[in-house]
């Protein structure tokens, strides 16, 4: 066995080299925040594509027809976040 083959056998392999699976694992290890962002944006795209059909809203004497479900979900999240921030601010005092 020559010197070059012995030194390469004793060195640890880079997970990003070699097979395509190794390159994927290496990328995930080096850029975990980008992978999380990709997954979140993918889930957001799925939610958007599944909730474009219109719906109607009826609250007591108030009625709105043909509101996209996505807009309703977004507004509900916005009102919930604003309520949480107001409540949290009052509880700190």
Secondary structure, 3 states (H helix, E strand, C coil): CCHHHHHHHHCCCCCCCCCHHHHHHHHHHHCHHHHHHHHHHHHHHHHHHHCCCEEEEEECCEEEEEEEHHHHHHHHHHHHHHHHHHHHHHHHC
